[in-house]
Amino acid sequence: MTSSHPTSHPTLHMFCGKIAAGKSTLAAQLARQPGTLLIAEDRWLAALFAGQLRTGADYLRCSGRLQSIMAPHVAALLDSGLSVVLDFAANTRQQRHWLRGLASRSGLRHQMHVLLPPDAVCLARLRSRNASGDHPFAATEAQFHQFAKHFQPPAADEGFELVYHDQPG
């Protein structure tokens, strides 16, 4: 958690990118801004549902439960004047639908940060991340490819303020 001083222009920050694209690293950087709070899905899922996350269907079920309790919490934080860095998956149109609802309900500024490094860069980062043991989940390369098959970059008609980040190899 970072500073609790409200900002003059609270913003909801969201992220789209494949596994190990750099989303959590960027989220942590953004959360260092005054009046900004980081909420990381992976940490919450690991703490609440670690033993229940074996398949993609398990992730969708547990993530949906977490979203249902986080939505009013995030709205209250934004209403209080805090910016929220919401490090939750936004890699499919369906996942972004929930986030779009949060952004619409708050009526505040929002940014969808899009990170699109090549798969080879993501896989190298994934190997490094798994070796460090610092991440709550150690995804395999097979899981990377399984989830990457479902990845859909955001489209203009989804209504997000899109912010693209260059990801050099």
DORO-633638 format. One record per residue (C-alpha): x, z, y. Coordinates in nm, 2 decimals. Example, Ala and Ser with C-alpha at 12.3 -4.5 7.8 and 13.67 -1.06 7.14 Angstrom:
<zatis>
{{1.23; 0.78; -0.45}};
{{1.37; 0.71; -0.11}};
</zatis>
This chain:
<zatis>
{{0.00; 0.00; 0.00}};
{{0.12; -0.07; 0.35}};
{{0.03; 0.04; 0.70}};
{{-0.33; 0.15; 0.75}};
{{-0.35; 0.06; 1.12}};
{{-0.62; -0.20; 1.18}};
{{-0.52; -0.54; 1.31}};
{{-0.68; -0.72; 1.59}};
{{-0.75; -1.02; 1.37}};
{{-0.82; -0.91; 1.02}};
{{-0.76; -1.18; 0.76}};
{{-0.84; -1.22; 0.39}};
{{-0.54; -1.38; 0.22}};
{{-0.60; -1.54; -0.12}};
{{-0.37; -1.74; -0.35}};
{{-0.38; -2.05; -0.57}};
{{-0.09; -2.15; -0.80}};
{{0.00; -2.15; -1.17}};
{{0.16; -1.86; -1.35}};
{{0.50; -1.77; -1.19}};
{{0.44; -2.00; -0.89}};
{{0.54; -1.73; -0.65}};
{{0.20; -1.59; -0.56}};
{{0.27; -1.22; -0.60}};
{{0.60; -1.26; -0.42}};
{{0.43; -1.42; -0.12}};
{{0.15; -1.16; -0.15}};
{{0.40; -0.88; -0.12}};
{{0.56; -1.04; 0.18}};
{{0.23; -1.08; 0.36}};
{{0.13; -0.73; 0.28}};
{{0.43; -0.60; 0.48}};
{{0.24; -0.69; 0.80}};
{{0.10; -0.39; 0.99}};
{{-0.27; -0.31; 0.91}};
{{-0.25; -0.50; 0.58}};
{{-0.34; -0.38; 0.23}};
{{-0.24; -0.55; -0.10}};
{{-0.48; -0.55; -0.39}};
{{-0.31; -0.71; -0.70}};
{{-0.54; -0.81; -0.99}};
{{-0.26; -0.79; -1.25}};
{{-0.19; -0.43; -1.17}};
{{-0.55; -0.33; -1.19}};
{{-0.61; -0.52; -1.51}};
{{-0.30; -0.37; -1.67}};
{{-0.41; -0.02; -1.58}};
{{-0.78; -0.06; -1.67}};
{{-0.79; -0.31; -1.96}};
{{-0.43; -0.35; -2.10}};
{{-0.54; -0.31; -2.46}};
{{-0.83; -0.54; -2.42}};
{{-0.65; -0.85; -2.29}};
{{-0.56; -1.06; -2.59}};
{{-0.73; -1.40; -2.51}};
{{-0.83; -1.61; -2.22}};
{{-1.19; -1.50; -2.28}};
{{-1.08; -1.14; -2.27}};
{{-0.92; -1.20; -1.93}};
{{-1.23; -1.37; -1.79}};
{{-1.45; -1.08; -1.91}};
{{-1.22; -0.81; -1.77}};
{{-1.15; -1.00; -1.45}};
{{-1.52; -1.04; -1.39}};
{{-1.58; -0.67; -1.43}};
{{-1.29; -0.60; -1.18}};
{{-1.43; -0.85; -0.93}};
{{-1.77; -0.68; -0.94}};
{{-1.63; -0.35; -0.83}};
{{-1.37; -0.49; -0.59}};
{{-1.61; -0.71; -0.39}};
{{-1.78; -0.43; -0.19}};
{{-1.44; -0.25; -0.16}};
{{-1.27; -0.55; -0.01}};
{{-1.56; -0.62; 0.23}};
{{-1.54; -0.26; 0.35}};
{{-1.17; -0.28; 0.41}};
{{-1.22; -0.60; 0.61}};
{{-1.51; -0.45; 0.80}};
{{-1.28; -0.16; 0.90}};
{{-1.03; -0.40; 1.06}};
{{-0.77; -0.41; 0.79}};
{{-0.63; -0.74; 0.66}};
{{-0.65; -0.77; 0.28}};
{{-0.40; -0.96; 0.07}};
{{-0.61; -1.02; -0.25}};
{{-0.37; -1.13; -0.52}};
{{-0.64; -1.24; -0.76}};
{{-0.65; -1.57; -0.96}};
{{-0.79; -1.86; -0.77}};
{{-0.68; -2.14; -1.00}};
{{-1.01; -2.29; -1.08}};
{{-1.31; -2.39; -0.87}};
{{-1.51; -2.11; -1.05}};
{{-1.26; -1.84; -0.96}};
{{-1.25; -1.96; -0.60}};
{{-1.63; -1.94; -0.58}};
{{-1.61; -1.56; -0.60}};
{{-1.34; -1.55; -0.33}};
{{-1.53; -1.80; -0.11}};
{{-1.83; -1.55; -0.13}};
{{-1.60; -1.27; -0.01}};
{{-1.47; -1.48; 0.28}};
{{-1.82; -1.59; 0.38}};
{{-1.97; -1.24; 0.36}};
{{-1.69; -1.09; 0.57}};
{{-1.72; -1.37; 0.84}};
{{-1.36; -1.30; 0.92}};
{{-1.06; -1.53; 0.91}};
{{-0.94; -1.62; 0.57}};
{{-0.65; -1.82; 0.43}};
{{-0.61; -1.97; 0.08}};
{{-0.23; -1.99; 0.02}};
{{-0.15; -2.27; -0.22}};
{{0.17; -2.28; -0.41}};
{{0.25; -2.59; -0.62}};
{{0.60; -2.58; -0.75}};
{{0.68; -2.80; -1.05}};
{{0.61; -2.66; -1.40}};
{{0.98; -2.64; -1.47}};
{{1.03; -2.40; -1.18}};
{{0.74; -2.19; -1.29}};
{{0.87; -2.17; -1.64}};
{{1.22; -2.07; -1.52}};
{{1.06; -1.80; -1.31}};
{{0.85; -1.69; -1.60}};
{{1.15; -1.64; -1.82}};
{{1.33; -1.45; -1.55}};
{{1.02; -1.23; -1.48}};
{{0.97; -1.16; -1.85}};
{{1.34; -1.06; -1.89}};
{{1.32; -0.82; -1.60}};
{{1.02; -0.64; -1.73}};
{{0.89; -0.58; -1.37}};
{{0.56; -0.76; -1.41}};
{{0.26; -0.59; -1.58}};
{{0.21; -0.89; -1.81}};
{{0.47; -1.10; -2.00}};
{{0.30; -1.43; -2.04}};
{{0.45; -1.66; -2.30}};
{{0.54; -2.03; -2.24}};
{{0.25; -2.12; -2.46}};
{{0.01; -1.91; -2.25}};
{{0.16; -2.08; -1.94}};
{{0.07; -2.42; -2.08}};
{{-0.27; -2.30; -2.20}};
{{-0.37; -2.17; -1.85}};
{{-0.20; -2.46; -1.67}};
{{-0.44; -2.70; -1.85}};
{{-0.73; -2.54; -1.65}};
{{-0.55; -2.54; -1.31}};
{{-0.74; -2.71; -1.03}};
{{-0.59; -2.72; -0.68}};
{{-0.85; -2.64; -0.41}};
{{-1.05; -2.92; -0.25}};
{{-1.14; -2.95; 0.11}};
{{-1.51; -2.93; 0.02}};
{{-1.46; -2.57; -0.10}};
{{-1.44; -2.45; 0.26}};
{{-1.12; -2.26; 0.27}};
{{-0.85; -2.26; 0.53}};
{{-0.57; -2.40; 0.31}};
{{-0.21; -2.30; 0.38}};
{{0.04; -2.49; 0.16}};
{{0.38; -2.33; 0.09}};
{{0.69; -2.54; 0.00}};
{{0.84; -2.42; -0.32}};
{{1.20; -2.55; -0.35}};
{{1.34; -2.54; -0.70}};
</zatis>
